[in-house]
């Protein structure tokens, strides 16, 4: 209840933490070039600001246009589904009277996507608080290795915390890179197919890619429905095949090869995380749920006392490092 009530404060802080972790590899790279800490943090922050403003400016128009056209799309989709049900009945297949369109309402998916994207962009649009938090977190992160040594003293303890930091940074860097490629491929392919608002669906594919398995389904449904409304069943099928191919190549081949199988988590855990954090914080909570769970799992598997929780979270317990390798 407290997390739900404080969402307006907690969500910007969590997004700031997420963006900080994503940008840490860039900060570390700048530090390897012997750039002073303050200047490295400033350069990293400038790049983050540029990318955020670019993303918001590119997508803002698409979100506005989509929300304005949403009633029209929903009306067209309702007509197509009604026509499909009539055609099914003419083929001699009786549709039970108990099944109404309120039960089968695919146009609700379009409405949910509009609400979700508006919620996420509203969190990110609070740029002053987000950027100030990122700046302080980056300054803190720049001196973090020295603090580790001073706080833990013993080399093995400092090494364990450093390993957690490295693995979290590697996971987020690879996941973000794969998500960017996914978003670009979806945008270009939908633009070629002639589906409206390809930038919007590319952004949705980028965000949903942080959610294993279920994310690709969430990202695929709205553009498939829109392609059905706009261009017919053939293009809707083509969009579905497109998402399937992208998910197979990037999600099932490239990403596991780069991340390693041991960073996977159980599909049940993914689903429960989505349900719980979606209830607490809405769409932003769904977006953050899996990355936060992965980070927690990385931390737990690098301990002896709580490694068993990491095993329960994993999709394949054999891939979790043994206690002697995570001591």
C-alpha positions as CSV (number, residue, x, y, z in Angstrom):
1,X,0.0,0.0,0.0
2,X,2.9,2.3,0.8
3,X,4.6,1.6,-2.5
4,X,1.4,2.2,-4.4
5,X,0.7,5.5,-2.6
6,X,4.2,6.8,-3.1
7,X,4.4,5.8,-6.8
8,X,4.7,9.5,-7.9
9,X,8.0,9.7,-5.9
10,X,9.3,6.2,-6.2
11,X,8.8,5.7,-10.0
12,X,11.0,8.6,-11.1
13,X,13.7,7.4,-8.6
14,X,13.6,3.9,-10.0
15,X,13.7,5.1,-13.6
16,X,16.7,7.3,-12.7
17,X,18.4,4.3,-11.1
18,X,17.7,2.2,-14.2
19,X,19.0,4.9,-16.6
20,X,22.1,5.3,-14.3
21,X,22.9,1.5,-14.4
22,X,22.4,1.6,-18.2
23,X,24.8,4.5,-18.6
24,X,27.5,3.2,-16.2
25,X,29.4,1.4,-18.9
26,X,29.8,4.7,-20.8
27,X,31.0,6.4,-17.6
28,X,33.5,3.6,-16.9
29,X,34.8,3.8,-20.5
30,X,35.3,7.6,-20.1
31,X,37.1,7.1,-16.9
32,X,39.5,4.6,-18.6
33,X,40.5,7.5,-20.9
34,X,41.8,9.3,-17.9
35,X,39.0,11.9,-18.0
36,X,38.4,13.6,-14.6
37,X,35.5,12.3,-12.7
38,X,33.4,15.5,-12.8
39,X,33.9,15.9,-16.6
40,X,33.2,12.2,-17.3
41,X,29.9,12.5,-15.3
42,X,29.0,15.7,-17.2
43,X,29.6,14.1,-20.6
44,X,27.6,11.0,-19.6
45,X,24.7,13.1,-18.4
46,X,24.7,15.2,-21.6
47,X,24.5,12.0,-23.7
48,X,21.6,10.7,-21.5
49,X,19.8,14.0,-21.8
50,X,20.3,14.1,-25.6
51,X,18.9,10.5,-26.0
52,X,15.9,11.1,-23.7
53,X,15.0,14.3,-25.5
54,X,15.4,12.7,-28.9
55,X,13.2,9.7,-27.9
56,X,10.5,11.9,-26.4
57,X,10.5,14.3,-29.3
58,X,10.3,11.5,-31.9
59,X,7.6,9.6,-30.2
60,X,5.5,12.4,-28.7
61,X,3.8,13.2,-32.0
62,X,3.0,9.5,-32.7
63,X,1.5,9.0,-29.2
64,X,-0.7,12.1,-29.7
65,X,-1.8,11.1,-33.1
66,X,-2.5,7.5,-32.0
67,X,-4.6,8.6,-29.0
68,X,-6.7,11.0,-31.2
69,X,-7.3,8.2,-33.8
70,X,-8.0,5.5,-31.2
71,X,-11.8,5.8,-31.2
72,X,-11.8,5.5,-35.0
73,X,-9.5,2.4,-34.9
74,X,-11.6,0.8,-32.2
75,X,-14.8,1.3,-34.2
76,X,-13.3,-0.3,-37.3
77,X,-11.9,-3.2,-35.3
78,X,-15.3,-3.8,-33.7
79,X,-16.9,-4.0,-37.1
80,X,-14.3,-6.4,-38.4
81,X,-14.7,-8.8,-35.4
82,X,-18.5,-8.6,-35.8
83,X,-18.2,-9.4,-39.5
84,X,-15.9,-12.4,-38.6
85,X,-18.4,-13.7,-36.1
86,X,-21.2,-13.5,-38.7
87,X,-19.0,-15.3,-41.3
88,X,-18.3,-18.1,-38.7
89,X,-22.1,-18.5,-38.2
90,X,-22.7,-18.7,-41.9
91,X,-20.3,-21.6,-42.0
92,X,-22.6,-23.5,-39.7
93,X,-20.6,-22.9,-36.5
94,X,-23.0,-21.6,-33.8
95,X,-21.5,-18.9,-31.6
96,X,-23.1,-19.3,-28.1
97,X,-25.4,-16.4,-27.1
98,X,-23.5,-16.1,-23.8
99,X,-20.4,-14.9,-25.7
100,X,-20.7,-11.2,-26.4
101,X,-18.3,-8.7,-27.8
102,X,-17.7,-7.5,-24.2
103,X,-16.0,-10.9,-23.6
104,X,-13.9,-10.8,-26.7
105,X,-12.8,-7.2,-27.1
106,X,-9.4,-6.9,-28.8
107,X,-9.8,-3.2,-29.3
108,X,-9.2,-2.9,-25.5
109,X,-5.6,-3.8,-26.2
110,X,-5.2,-0.6,-28.3
111,X,-6.7,1.5,-25.4
112,X,-4.3,-0.2,-22.9
113,X,-1.3,0.5,-25.1
114,X,-2.2,4.2,-25.3
115,X,-2.6,4.4,-21.5
116,X,0.7,2.5,-20.9
117,X,2.8,4.7,-23.2
118,X,1.3,7.9,-21.9
119,X,2.1,6.8,-18.3
120,X,5.7,5.8,-19.1
121,X,6.4,9.1,-21.0
122,X,4.8,11.1,-18.2
123,X,7.3,9.6,-15.8
124,X,10.2,10.3,-18.1
125,X,9.0,13.8,-18.9
126,X,9.7,14.8,-15.3
127,X,13.2,15.4,-16.5
128,X,14.3,17.8,-13.8
129,X,14.0,15.3,-11.0
130,X,15.1,12.3,-13.1
131,X,18.3,14.1,-14.4
132,X,19.2,15.5,-11.0
133,X,19.0,12.0,-9.5
134,X,21.0,10.5,-12.4
135,X,23.7,13.1,-11.9
136,X,24.1,12.4,-8.1
137,X,24.0,8.6,-8.8
138,X,26.7,8.9,-11.4
139,X,28.9,11.0,-9.1
140,X,28.4,8.4,-6.4
141,X,29.1,5.5,-8.8
142,X,32.4,7.1,-10.0
143,X,33.9,6.8,-6.5
144,X,32.2,3.5,-5.6
145,X,35.2,1.2,-6.0
146,X,37.1,3.2,-3.4
147,X,34.2,3.0,-1.0
148,X,34.0,-0.7,-1.5
149,X,37.6,-1.2,-0.4
150,X,37.1,1.1,2.6
151,X,33.8,-0.4,3.7
152,X,34.5,-4.1,3.3
153,X,38.3,-4.2,3.8
154,X,38.6,-7.9,3.1
155,X,39.5,-8.5,-0.6
156,X,37.0,-11.3,-1.1
157,X,34.1,-9.2,0.1
158,X,35.0,-6.3,-2.1
159,X,35.5,-8.7,-5.0
160,X,32.0,-10.1,-4.5
161,X,30.3,-6.7,-4.5
162,X,32.4,-5.7,-7.5
163,X,31.4,-8.8,-9.3
164,X,27.7,-8.0,-8.7
165,X,28.2,-4.5,-10.0
166,X,30.0,-5.8,-13.1
167,X,27.4,-8.5,-13.9
168,X,24.5,-6.0,-13.4
169,X,26.1,-3.5,-15.7
170,X,26.9,-6.2,-18.3
171,X,23.3,-7.5,-18.2
172,X,21.7,-4.0,-18.6
173,X,24.2,-3.0,-21.4
174,X,23.5,-6.1,-23.4
175,X,19.8,-6.1,-22.8
176,X,19.5,-2.4,-23.8
177,X,21.5,-3.0,-26.9
178,X,19.3,-5.9,-28.0
179,X,16.2,-3.9,-27.2
180,X,17.4,-0.9,-29.3
181,X,18.1,-3.3,-32.3
182,X,14.6,-4.8,-31.8
183,X,12.9,-1.4,-31.8
184,X,14.8,-0.3,-34.9
185,X,14.0,-3.5,-36.8
186,X,10.3,-3.3,-35.8
187,X,10.1,0.4,-36.8
188,X,11.7,-0.1,-40.2
189,X,9.7,-3.3,-41.0
190,X,6.4,-1.7,-40.1
191,X,7.2,1.4,-42.1
192,X,7.9,-0.7,-45.1
193,X,4.6,-2.6,-44.6
194,X,2.7,0.7,-44.4
195,X,1.4,0.3,-40.8
196,X,0.5,3.6,-39.1
197,X,2.8,4.9,-36.3
198,X,5.8,2.6,-36.8
199,X,7.9,4.7,-34.4
200,X,5.3,4.1,-31.7
201,X,5.4,0.3,-32.1
202,X,9.2,0.4,-32.3
203,X,9.2,2.1,-28.9
204,X,6.8,-0.4,-27.5
205,X,8.9,-3.3,-28.8
206,X,12.0,-1.6,-27.2
207,X,10.3,-1.3,-23.8
208,X,8.6,-4.8,-23.9
209,X,11.9,-6.5,-24.8
210,X,13.0,-6.1,-21.2
211,X,10.2,-8.6,-20.4
212,X,11.3,-12.1,-21.5
213,X,8.8,-14.3,-23.4
214,X,5.6,-12.3,-22.5
215,X,7.1,-9.0,-23.7
216,X,7.2,-10.0,-27.4
217,X,3.5,-11.0,-27.2
218,X,2.5,-7.7,-25.5
219,X,4.5,-5.7,-28.2
220,X,3.0,-7.7,-31.1
221,X,-0.7,-7.5,-30.4
222,X,-1.4,-3.8,-31.0
223,X,0.4,-3.5,-34.4
224,X,-1.2,-6.8,-35.6
225,X,-4.6,-5.4,-34.7
226,X,-3.8,-2.1,-36.4
227,X,-2.5,-3.8,-39.5
228,X,-5.7,-5.8,-39.6
229,X,-7.8,-2.6,-39.4
230,X,-5.7,-0.7,-42.0
231,X,-4.5,-3.3,-44.5
232,X,-6.4,-6.6,-44.0
233,X,-5.7,-10.1,-42.8
234,X,-2.6,-10.6,-45.0
235,X,-0.7,-7.7,-43.6
236,X,-1.8,-8.6,-40.1
237,X,-0.3,-12.1,-40.6
238,X,2.9,-10.6,-42.0
239,X,3.3,-8.4,-38.9
240,X,2.8,-11.5,-36.7
241,X,5.5,-13.4,-38.7
242,X,7.8,-10.4,-38.5
243,X,7.6,-10.3,-34.7
244,X,8.0,-14.0,-34.5
245,X,11.2,-13.9,-36.6
246,X,12.7,-11.0,-34.7
247,X,12.0,-12.8,-31.4
248,X,13.4,-16.1,-32.6
249,X,16.6,-14.6,-33.9
250,X,17.3,-11.9,-31.3
251,X,15.5,-13.3,-28.3
252,X,16.2,-17.0,-28.6
253,X,19.6,-17.0,-30.3
254,X,21.6,-13.7,-30.1
255,X,20.6,-12.6,-26.6
256,X,21.1,-16.0,-24.8
257,X,24.5,-16.3,-26.5
258,X,25.6,-12.9,-25.2
259,X,24.0,-13.0,-21.8
260,X,24.5,-16.6,-21.0
261,X,21.7,-19.0,-20.0
262,X,22.3,-18.4,-16.2
263,X,20.7,-14.9,-16.4
264,X,17.4,-16.4,-17.3
265,X,14.5,-16.5,-14.9
266,X,11.5,-18.8,-14.7
267,X,8.5,-17.9,-16.9
268,X,6.3,-18.2,-13.8
269,X,8.4,-15.6,-12.0
270,X,8.2,-13.3,-15.0
271,X,4.4,-13.6,-15.0
272,X,4.0,-13.1,-11.2
273,X,6.4,-10.1,-11.3
274,X,4.3,-8.6,-14.1
275,X,1.0,-9.1,-12.3
276,X,2.2,-7.8,-8.9
277,X,4.2,-4.8,-10.0
278,X,1.6,-4.0,-12.7
279,X,-0.9,-3.8,-9.9
280,X,1.3,-1.7,-7.7
281,X,2.6,0.8,-10.3
282,X,0.7,0.1,-13.5
283,X,2.5,-0.1,-16.8
284,X,5.8,1.4,-15.5
285,X,5.8,-1.3,-12.8
286,X,5.5,-4.0,-15.5
287,X,8.4,-2.5,-17.4
288,X,10.6,-2.4,-14.4
289,X,9.6,-5.7,-12.9
290,X,11.8,-8.1,-14.8
291,X,15.0,-6.0,-14.8
292,X,14.7,-5.5,-11.1
293,X,14.1,-9.2,-10.6
294,X,17.2,-10.1,-12.7
295,X,19.3,-7.6,-10.7
296,X,18.1,-9.2,-7.4
297,X,18.9,-12.6,-8.7
298,X,22.4,-11.6,-9.6
299,X,22.9,-10.2,-6.1
300,X,21.5,-13.4,-4.5
301,X,23.5,-15.9,-6.5
302,X,26.7,-14.1,-5.4
303,X,25.9,-15.0,-1.7
304,X,26.1,-18.2,0.2
305,X,23.1,-17.7,2.6
306,X,20.6,-16.7,-0.1
307,X,21.7,-18.5,-3.1
308,X,18.7,-20.9,-2.8
309,X,16.4,-18.0,-3.7
310,X,18.3,-17.4,-6.9
311,X,18.0,-21.1,-7.7
312,X,14.2,-20.9,-7.2
313,X,14.0,-17.8,-9.5
314,X,16.1,-19.4,-12.3
315,X,14.6,-21.2,-15.3
316,X,17.4,-23.8,-15.2
317,X,18.8,-24.4,-11.7
318,X,21.9,-26.1,-13.1
319,X,23.1,-22.7,-14.5
320,X,23.3,-21.0,-11.2
321,X,26.9,-20.8,-10.0
322,X,27.8,-23.1,-7.0
323,X,28.4,-21.5,-3.6
324,X,32.2,-21.9,-3.9
325,X,32.2,-19.8,-7.1
326,X,30.0,-17.1,-5.5
327,X,31.7,-17.0,-2.1
